[in-house]
């Protein structure tokens, strides 16, 4: 079965403890409702840099990644249907969905 990376962008952290708890509960509910698809539930990300032929720049570009996950799904459409329920979307963020490919041993 193909694997798909969820690259989370934007969203931001809740300010109050009550908001943080509600946000974590929403993420827990979404992940729990899809528990059978997760290959790696991933994690939030911190500070980032972009590496290019011109050198390194701070900040990860125009829309830096704020977290990631890895799921198993039958198709990119199925993966997108799962991503559509991600709590980051309700906070103005996005989920980039990309299929991964197995690389044969060399």
C-alpha positions, 0 to 999 in steps of 0.5 A: 500500500502506498505511503503519503507524507502529510506536511503541515503548514501554518496553524500556530500554537494556542495561547491559553492552557484551555485552548492548548488542551482543546487543540490537543484533544482535537488532534488526538480525536482526529489521529485516533479516528484514523489510527489504522492508517498511521505509519508514523504519527510524526511530530511538530517541527521547530525552527527551520532553514532552507539549504540551496546552492546559494547557501542557507537561509533562515525560516524555511521559505515562504510557507515553512513546515510546522509538522509532519505525519506519514500514512498508508492509503490506497490513493492520493485522493484517499489520503487527501480525504483523511487530511481534510479532517486535520485540525490545523485546517480549522486554524487557517493552516494547510496539509500538503499531501505527497506520495512516497516511493520505495527506492530499491536497494542499491 
